[in-house]
Amino acid sequence: MSVKAFELVPAVERDLLMGDKARINIECIECCGKHLYVGTNDCFIHHFLLAEVASSKGKPGYLAQKLLHKYLGLKKPVAELRAASALERLIVLCEGLVFLVDMVTLETVPSAGGGGAKIRGVASFCVNENPVNADPFCVEMGVLSSKRRTVQIYMVYEDRVQLVKELTTPEQPCAVSLDGYFLCLALTTQYMILNYNTGASQDLFPYNSEERTPIVKRIGREEFLLAAPGGLGMFANAEGVSQRAPVRWSESVIGAAVCFPYVVALDESFITIHSMLDQQLKQTLSFRDGHILQNFEGKVILASTKAVYVLVPLPLERQIQDLLANHRVEEALILTEGAQRNIPKDKFQNLHKRILQQAGFIQFGQLQFLEAKEHFRKGQLDVRELISLCPLLLPASSSFTRCHPPLHEFADLNHLAQGDQEKVLRCKKFLISYLGEVRSTEVVNGCREDVDTALLKLYAEQDHDSLLDLLASDNACVLADSVPWLEKYHKYFALGLLYHYNGQDSAALQLWIRVADGELQDPTRSDLFEYIVDFLCTSSNVDLVWKYADWALRKDPIIGVHIFTKRHTSKDQPELNPDDVITYLGKHNQALLLYLENLVLEKRVQKEKFHTHLAVLYLERVLSLMSQSPKDEEQLTKARERLQALLRESDLYRVQFLLAKMENCEELLLERATLHGKLEEHDKALHILVHQLRDFPSAEAFCIWASSSRDSAYRQQLFHLLLGVYLDGSPPGQSGDSGELEMVAVDLLNRHGEVFDAVRVLRMLPEGWSLQLLRPFLGRAIRASMHACRTSRIALGLAHSENLQLLHDRLKECKRPVFVSEKKGCHLCHNTFSEPSVVCLPGGVPVHTHCVAQRVRDSPTKRQLTNSSKHT
């Protein structure tokens, strides 16, 4: 069977009961505490004292001592016995007669009025174990009549019985059980529930009492166990509803009892024990000639015709442990949870947690990881029990010791897997998953260091991607235990993160630099150099930045300079003085150039020395490229473009200083022209562009650039200056085609005609020029002049019209009378008028002159009142 739940122990042996009388049989039994009463077929009651004893092997046993036996004076067997301990009485049914017997002397109790306290014509009776009467010295009893289809309710007192209720049933009742006001009856052909207080009844299900003896047992408050057709044990409550699944027992059951969480059934040859929780057969015991099975306040007693036995339940914990030992996890859990009502709350909680933990380890050993995880979670397992299965995972500083008695039988994972490394690997993967889930929960309170250190070791050993996530987040890894483990598996980058988390940034950088230089091998990050640069960029330790920046700049100045260019200022990240950085970068020319570009072009730092320094570096780069042989024209062009852009866009560099450096360089004429433009020496700039470079598009572009932030008059002046340079021709002693300059001048006028003053241009042009050449310019100038003239005339006409309208409105206001009297008040101050001088507001409203003046002075916009008049 699934579990050994009970042991059958003899209580009263045959010799003690009947001696050498072979024909004496047991007919009924009653147990009240340690007192056992046995009714026999010879109309005797035997009184025994049962003492519970333990054998040498620790098994339970009973020692019976016979105290008394008494003949009742009747001829037929004693049919039923029930104890009323509060009254110290036994209720006896014999020969259809119910009467009272003293529990100690076994003497029949006489009634107060003489004779006996008796009920005649009784087929069967039961005692109400959930009485509705509050009198403690009164017992309620349900009685079935042997001659009529009735049920009677009696109150039994110490020396009398009293009928309180009689109810008629549709069929002859043959078995009864009583709880509160509810009677559960077995009739000839069916079971029913009857409320004797209200008379309401509820039919349950059919049953043929002629084929099988009906069974009606009260098993709890308003709940009964019934023998149903088909070999089923059915449960029914007072409403006639079954709230439990039925159990399947033998067709020939003659007795049943409930000893939670089990249903015990007796047939002709066996005792069967089913669980009420999962309805499964749990145990079978051989028992011949049995015909009585009763539960007396949790004590299950059986009787054959010759002897009495006790069915002793084994402790639930032992049953559960037996199930777990057989790896019957679900049954053990069902039994544990079902036993909750029989165990004190605190004890049950501890027991339940332990059983869940044990179940989890059993399923863990069977590689049923999902189920194991759920049981570990519900059982609030100390995760170190799981970690301890892997040697060396717990840090040396851990004070953990395994639970005693142990939760499992495994020494370690190798023992669990029997050397199967694939199973070991699967177990470790589960352990990684489980620890990762619980490390941020209350489960790890007090053991966070042990959990995080174990997780780190597992991540490193399994080359798990989450190792870096663990170390980059809040963690409690023990440094002393973690360092050798990470070094063992060549996780140097991860070790650096651990150093950083523990405030040892210098140690982290030294380790990472050794990896970046190839001294140590760790493929974790292919961009380790860039990571080191970013780390220094965000480091709050300025000394570290100065110490390790030189290594980064020597390795790669373009990336290394990001230490300074990408550094952001905050409370935790102090700012580096740019002057100090520039001094530091003095021996790293490329990095210095990039840093100055960052200051000037990106951060827009407005300091002359930075702009000048950058311009000088650009210039030196250009001069260096120009001195090379052969020249790299592509690089030279790019370098000059950067220099020219800076010279045009910046207004902070020292122009004269740069001009002096270029003075003898004839190849940098365009840059010199830009510098002359900065000094507003536009004639010199245009001379260089027109006569020395012969770069006419650049000359026009120069005029546009130089006047970009000035007014239109300034731009017109520059273009007139350029036109004059074109018209003056080449200077003496310099070769050049004057005709070319004249054609350029014509193109200039035709393209930018809107900029020029046409009258002034006509005065500047030579007399011999053909008007056909200037046709576009002149046409545009005439159109512009006519447009301006017509626009001004329209504006003048509109102004004149507006003025006439205003005069008309004023005249209308002047012609309209304004009435002022001493009884009329000012609209602003509400005082009356004392003189005729007033100001009239729009709408003809008169107000004091001083009120209007005050209103205008107080107004923030100093608005003027329109249409005002002093007309009286």
PyMOL commands that set and color helices and strands:
alter all, ss='L'
color gray80, all
select helices_A, chain A and resi 14-18+316-325+329-342+345-365+369-378+383-387+413-417+421-438+442-444+448-462+466-472+479-488+492-501+505-516+528-538+542-555+557-560+562-565+578-587+589-602+608-627+633-649+655-662+666-678+682-692+696-706+712-728+738-751+758-764+775-815+849-858
alter helices_A, ss='H'
color red, helices_A
select strands_A, chain A and resi 6-12+26-32+35-40+44-54+60-71+78-84+89-94+97-102+118-119+122-127+139-145+150-156+161-168+175-179+182-186+190-195+201-206+216-220+223-228+232-237+247-248+255-259+262-266+270-275+281-286+290-296+299-304+308-313+839-841+845-847
alter strands_A, ss='S'
color yellow, strands_A
deselect
rebuild
show_as cartoon
